[in-house]
Every structure is written in C-alpha cells, then in structure tokens.
Amino acid sequence: MQAGTESTEMSLSQGVNVTSRLLGVGVWLCALALFAPGAAYAANDGVNLPDIGSPADAVLPKSAEAQLGAAIMAQLRATGRVVDDPLLNEYVNEIGHRIAAQASDGEYQFSFFVVEDPSINAFALPGGYIGVHTGLLQATRTEDELAGVLAHEVAHVTQRHIARSIHANQRQSIINTAIMLGAILAGAAGGSGDAVQGAIAVAQGNAMQQQINFTRANEYEADRVGISALAQAGFNPDGMASFFEVISRSSRPVEFRVPEFLRTHPVSSARIAEARGRARDYPAVTTQDSQSYGIAKARAAVASFERVGEAVSYFERQDYEDQSDADRYGRALAYLRDGRNNDALRIFEELVNKDQGVIAYHIGQGQAQLALENFAGTLATFERGLALFPRNVPLVVHYAEALLQLGEAERAHDLLLDLLNNEPPTPAQVRLIARAASEAGDTAESLYYLAEYRFMIGDLVGGVNFLRQALDVPELQEIQRIRFEARIDHVQGYMTEEQLQQMRRSRPARS
C-alpha cells in the first residue's frame, strides 16, 4: 500500500479493504480518494480526455464495477459508520442525483450516502457509490460548495477513473517488473549490489511518478467535467473552486489543519485558479441555499456533539430572534435531545406554521409531541404530514418509529411495507420493518426481513440461517415457503465454497 493511501483510508479501512480481496490489486483502488498523493502540484498544460474504447473495460467491466461497489458498500455498512438519518440521506441524494443527471446518460445507478466522520472528506467507490463525511458537510459554507464536491466525485465515476487506473497500474507493473528482473539478472551475472539496488529504486520511483501523473490527470478531468455538470444542474459553477479555497485555508485545530480532502484531492493555487477560470465559461447565476441544506447541516451539527448540553450551547450562542429558521430548527432538535420537550415543541410548531412545506418540521413536531406523551397530537401531526407528502421516506420512517412506541405495530408494518415496495430500502429500514413485523406477530416475515438485512451487509450465511428459521415457523403459508426456499437457492449461487461449508456446519436442526 502507498504511504499516502494508508493515512487516507484509516477511518474507512474496515469498509474498503474488501477490494484487495476481490480484485487481487492494491487497496488503493477502493476509492478515488486513494489516487491522489499528499502533496500540492502545478497545473497541467492541458486536460487529458478519457480514452475512447479504453482497454480499461477489459480490466473492470461496468457490470463488475457495480458488483464491486455493492460489495464494498456492504462491508462499509457493516462497520456502522454509514449514517442512518433518513433526512440527511434524502437531502444528499437529492443534490447528488440532480448533478448526476447532467453528468451521466443513465449507465450508472448513483447512490449517495453520509459517513459519520469529523474529517473533511468525500470519496467515490466503484459503481457510482459516493460518500460524504459529516465533517465535510459542516465545513461547506453554501449549498453550491457541497454540490461542487459531489460534482467532482460524480465525474470520477463517469470518467471511469477506477478502471482506467487499474489498467494504467497493470501496464506500469509490467515495465517495473522488467526493470527489476533485469537488475536481479545483472546481479546474478556479477554486477554490483549497488547497481541492483539502484535499478530497483528506479523502478519504484518510476511507479510512483506514474501514479502521481495519472492522479493529476484524474483530478483536473474531474474538475472540468464536474464544473460542467454543476452549471447544467443550476448551481453556481464557482462552488467547486470556492470550497477548494475554503479548505486550503483551513484554520481548524491541529488535527484538522490538513483536511483529509486535501490529502486525497490535493489542491494548489493553480488548480483553484483554473477551476475559477472554467466557471467563468458558464453564465453567471445567483443561487440561494435551500432550507434542506440548512436543516442537513443543523442535524449533522447536533449529532456531532458527544454531550447533548454542548449541542444546546452551540445553538444558543446567538439570540433566537437573530437566528435563521435552520438554526432555530437545530436549537429545537438540541432541546428535544436534551429533554426540554416543551421548548422544542414551541419552536417546531412555530416553524410548521411558518412553512408547512418543510418535512423536517412536521417530523420534529410529532417527535416532540410523542416525548410529551401527547399521543393523539403525535398521530394527527404525522397523518397531516403523510397527506401532504405521501410515501416520503423520512416521514414514513419516523412515523413508523412513533407507531412502534405507541404499540401500533401492524400500522407501522403496513406503512413500511408500502414504502419499501416502492422505494429501495436501506439496511436500517429493513431492520425497522423486521421489528414491526415481529411486534405485529408475523414471525416468519420478520425473519425474512432480518435475512435480507444480513444480505445487505454482506453476511450471506447469517441471512440464510434466518431464512431457515423462517421455514420452521409453525403454520407457515405455502407461498411463504416457496419464496423463502427460492431465496435460499438464489443466494447459494453466489456463495464461495468456504461459505457453503460454513452454512452446512451452522445448519439448525429441523424439528
């Protein structure tokens, strides 16, 4: 592993190390963050366009890229670092897909997610999975800056930098191997040891320089393509350069003086200037941050404090009358988590009355009413929200959680089932519907959902064992038996021989 790569991926090592096992190449291929060295560099004379009909397709076809990305995501989710907040996830995906629609012709199924990590970083995985650290979200000053980061990562995916880097690395490995083999043969034929070591050093330096050169090309190309997508999506095309400038002047505490994004996406003054120059090629636009951006930052800020009292103090720094609606929302959220439920409810009600089009306000009001044991009010608030925003993922998830607290498991199960039959679920949502089914007395379906949850985090054996338990449930319907057995057969087709043996050893005794 490259030295810079090792430091870059410490926080995500458990999630991305699976790549080396799947491809047999260095773990530096896991995320685009790994392609950049940790030093600033001068601007290229030009921009390298992507290869047309590149042999990278033979190295990593798009279908394999998608499978690899899904496998890495399963491992990453298993670490518990992926944020389950449905409001945050909905917002990041809304911005990300708005950009991806301009940068891609639909050949990638993009998925955007948030990672709980205070460092300033974002990264792209194979197959269109793009992660954003909570620290980066909080470091942005405007929605355009956040969109600029996402546009850069989307461009890494659409330009196939992962596959192209694998191909470049393979070609360079052949050259380096030849140099080192020649050195070893020269040594065996009586050449000096210094000559052998010198040749090996040349080969290693050659490999490092090739990686740096390829990284520079990738970064500039991602800037160029990303800025174009940014402008076409209606954002300020200067947002990318603006964020580069912010992090290059970071004045955070010592541990954050070199933001992770700078290590993985090195920024020079020349690169910032070029990004600003490219932005001027597009019509100037005046943008305004959405309410969702402020709410996302507020939620990330509240969650970032280990002590709830610190979150309250953070949002009480400014007088209430001088705060924006987003900051007032953050204050109410901090109050709610601090047990100041009446204070929270007053703010949420004020916000809802001011703007009923913000889903987060309805959710906050319902949660505050639930905390105050105003159960009728809780149900009425969530039902009003559903009438305004049918099948909205964050609203349904939070309503289902409230229903479970109120002992309305069947209603929660029905709501979630309707939602997840129409929207792709996250593992956390599948686990929630498993709980709802269990509390509603539907044991077989609960076990089926738990099996799907295990599959989603990469535990095939554990998932099959849940399905086997479901097959042993008394009074199992025939249609369920057929469905469960078909699912087991399907999953077994993807298992390794080791997994199949483990499954046979763990097979529970049938009654």
Residue pairs with C-beta under 8 A, 6 or more apart in sequence:
1 26
1 27
1 28
2 26
2 28
2 34
2 37
2 208
2 211
4 36
4 37
4 38
4 263
5 26
5 27
5 28
5 34
7 38
7 263
8 33
8 34
8 38
8 260
8 263
8 264
9 16
9 27
9 30
9 31
9 33
9 34
11 81
11 117
11 119
11 260
12 31
12 76
12 79
12 81
12 115
12 117
12 123
14 75
14 76
14 78
14 79
15 72
15 75
15 76
15 77
15 78
15 79
15 81
16 27
16 30
16 31
16 72
16 75
16 76
16 125
17 27
17 30
17 75
18 30
18 71
18 72
18 75
19 25
19 27
19 29
19 30
19 68
19 72
20 26
20 27
20 30
22 68
22 71
23 29
23 60
23 68
23 166
25 166
25 169
26 169
27 34
28 34
28 35
29 162
29 165
29 166
29 169
30 72
30 125
31 123
31 124
31 125
31 131
32 123
32 124
32 153
32 156
32 157
32 161
32 162
32 218
32 222
32 264
33 121
33 122
33 123
33 124
33 260
33 264
33 265
34 264
35 161
35 165
35 211
35 214
35 215
35 218
35 264
36 215
36 218
36 219
36 263
36 264
36 265
36 266
37 211
37 212
37 215
37 266
38 263
38 266
39 266
40 266
40 267
40 268
41 212
41 216
41 266
41 268
41 271
42 268
42 270
43 220
43 268
43 270
43 271
43 273
43 274
44 216
44 217
44 220
47 217
47 220
47 221
47 224
48 217
48 220
48 221
49 221
50 159
50 160
50 164
50 221
51 164
54 160
54 163
54 164
54 167
55 167
56 160
56 163
56 164
56 166
56 167
57 163
59 163
59 166
59 167
59 170
60 68
60 126
60 162
60 163
60 166
60 167
62 107
62 108
65 126
65 127
65 160
65 162
65 163
66 109
66 126
66 127
66 128
67 127
68 126
68 127
69 125
69 126
69 127
69 128
69 129
70 127
70 129
71 458
72 125
72 126
72 129
73 111
73 113
73 125
73 129
74 456
74 457
74 458
75 458
76 82
76 115
76 131
77 427
77 456
77 457
77 458
78 457
78 458
78 459
81 115
81 116
81 117
82 113
82 114
82 115
82 116
82 131
83 89
83 113
83 114
83 115
83 116
83 134
83 303
84 426
84 428
85 114
85 299
85 303
86 393
86 394
86 397
86 398
86 426
86 429
87 295
87 296
87 299
87 359
87 360
87 363
87 394
88 114
88 296
88 299
88 300
89 112
89 113
89 114
89 393
89 426
90 393
90 394
91 292
91 293
91 295
91 296
92 112
92 113
92 114
92 132
92 137
92 150
92 296
93 111
93 112
94 292
95 112
95 143
95 146
95 147
95 150
96 110
96 112
96 130
96 150
96 154
97 110
97 112
98 147
98 233
98 234
99 147
99 150
99 151
99 154
99 226
99 229
99 230
99 233
99 235
100 108
100 110
100 128
100 154
100 229
101 233
102 228
102 229
102 232
102 233
103 151
103 154
103 155
103 158
103 225
103 226
103 228
103 229
104 110
104 154
104 157
104 158
108 127
108 128
108 157
108 158
109 127
109 128
110 128
110 129
110 130
110 154
110 157
111 128
111 129
111 130
112 130
112 131
112 132
112 150
113 129
113 130
113 131
113 132
114 131
114 132
114 133
114 134
114 137
114 300
115 131
115 132
115 133
115 134
116 134
116 303
117 133
117 134
117 135
118 133
118 134
118 135
118 256
118 304
119 133
119 135
119 136
119 256
119 259
119 260
120 133
120 135
120 136
120 139
120 247
120 250
120 256
120 259
120 260
120 261
121 133
121 135
121 136
121 259
121 260
121 261
121 264
122 130
122 131
122 132
122 133
122 136
122 149
122 150
122 152
122 153
122 261
123 130
123 131
123 153
123 264
124 130
124 131
124 153
124 154
124 156
124 157
124 162
125 131
126 162
127 157
128 157
130 150
130 153
130 154
130 157
132 146
132 149
132 150
133 260
134 300
134 303
134 304
135 256
135 260
136 146
136 149
136 261
137 146
137 296
137 297
137 300
138 297
138 300
138 301
138 304
139 246
139 247
139 250
139 259
140 146
140 149
140 243
140 246
140 297
141 242
141 246
142 236
142 239
142 242
142 287
142 289
142 293
143 235
143 239
143 287
143 289
143 290
143 293
144 230
144 235
144 236
144 238
144 239
144 242
144 287
145 239
145 240
145 242
145 243
145 246
146 239
146 243
146 293
147 230
147 233
147 235
147 239
148 226
148 227
148 230
148 235
148 239
148 240
148 241
148 242
148 243
149 240
149 243
149 261
151 226
151 227
151 229
151 230
151 233
151 235
151 240
152 222
152 223
152 226
152 240
152 265
153 222
153 226
154 226
154 229
155 221
155 222
155 223
155 224
155 225
155 226
155 229
156 162
156 218
156 222
158 225
159 218
159 221
159 222
159 225
161 218
161 221
161 222
164 214
164 218
165 214
165 218
168 210
168 214
169 211
172 206
172 207
172 210
172 211
173 207
175 203
175 206
176 203
176 204
176 206
176 207
179 199
179 200
179 202
179 203
179 206
180 199
180 200
180 203
182 199
183 191
183 195
183 196
183 198
183 199
183 200
183 203
184 196
186 195
186 196
186 199
187 193
187 195
187 196
219 265
219 266
219 271
220 271
220 274
223 240
223 271
223 274
223 275
223 278
224 278
226 240
227 237
227 240
227 275
227 278
227 279
227 282
228 237
228 282
230 236
230 237
230 239
230 240
231 237
231 279
231 282
231 283
231 285
234 285
234 287
235 285
235 287
236 242
236 279
236 285
236 286
236 287
237 278
237 279
237 282
237 285
238 276
238 279
240 275
240 279
241 272
241 275
241 276
241 279
244 267
244 271
244 272
244 275
245 272
247 259
247 261
247 262
247 267
248 262
248 267
248 269
248 272
250 256
250 257
250 258
250 259
250 262
251 257
252 259
291 325
291 326
291 355
291 358
292 358
292 360
293 326
294 324
294 325
294 326
294 327
294 329
295 326
295 329
295 358
295 360
297 326
297 330
298 315
298 326
298 327
298 329
298 330
298 333
299 330
299 333
299 360
301 311
301 314
301 315
301 330
302 311
302 315
302 330
302 333
302 334
302 337
305 311
305 314
308 334
308 337
308 338
309 338
311 333
311 334
311 337
311 338
312 331
312 334
312 335
312 338
312 340
314 330
314 334
315 323
315 327
315 330
315 331
315 334
316 331
318 327
320 328
320 331
323 331
325 351
325 354
325 355
328 347
328 350
328 351
329 347
329 348
329 351
329 360
329 361
329 364
331 347
332 343
332 344
332 347
332 348
332 351
332 364
332 368
333 344
333 364
335 341
335 343
335 344
335 347
336 344
336 364
336 367
336 368
336 371
339 371
341 368
341 371
341 372
342 372
344 364
344 368
344 371
345 365
345 368
345 369
345 372
348 361
348 364
348 365
348 368
349 365
351 358
351 361
351 364
352 358
352 361
352 362
352 365
355 361
356 362
356 388
357 388
359 385
359 389
359 392
359 394
359 395
360 394
362 381
362 382
362 384
362 385
362 388
362 389
362 395
363 385
363 394
363 395
363 398
365 381
366 378
366 381
366 382
366 385
366 398
366 399
366 402
367 398
367 402
369 375
369 377
369 378
369 381
370 378
370 402
370 405
370 406
375 406
378 402
378 406
379 406
382 395
382 398
382 399
382 402
385 392
385 395
385 399
386 392
386 395
386 396
386 399
389 395
391 418
391 419
391 422
391 423
393 419
393 423
393 429
396 415
396 416
396 419
397 416
397 419
397 429
397 432
399 412
399 415
400 412
400 415
400 416
400 432
400 433
400 436
401 412
401 432
403 409
403 411
403 412
403 415
403 436
404 412
404 435
404 436
404 439
409 436
409 437
409 439
409 440
409 441
410 440
412 436
412 439
412 440
413 433
413 436
413 437
413 440
413 442
416 429
416 432
416 433
416 436
417 433
419 425
419 429
420 429
420 430
420 433
425 433
427 453
427 456
427 457
430 449
430 452
430 453
430 456
431 449
431 450
431 453
433 449
434 446
434 447
434 449
434 450
434 453
435 446
437 443
437 445
437 446
437 449
438 446
443 470
443 473
444 470
444 473
444 476
444 477
444 480
444 484
445 480
447 466
447 467
447 469
447 470
447 473
448 466
448 467
448 470
448 480
448 483
448 484
448 487
450 463
450 466
451 463
451 464
451 466
451 467
451 470
451 487
452 463
453 463
454 460
454 462
454 463
454 466
455 463
455 491
460 491
460 494
460 495
460 499
461 495
461 499
461 502
461 503
461 506
463 491
464 488
464 491
464 492
464 503
465 503
465 506
465 507
465 508
467 484
467 487
467 488
468 488
468 507
468 508
469 508
470 476
470 480
470 484
471 481
471 484
471 485
472 508
472 510
472 511
492 500
492 503
495 503
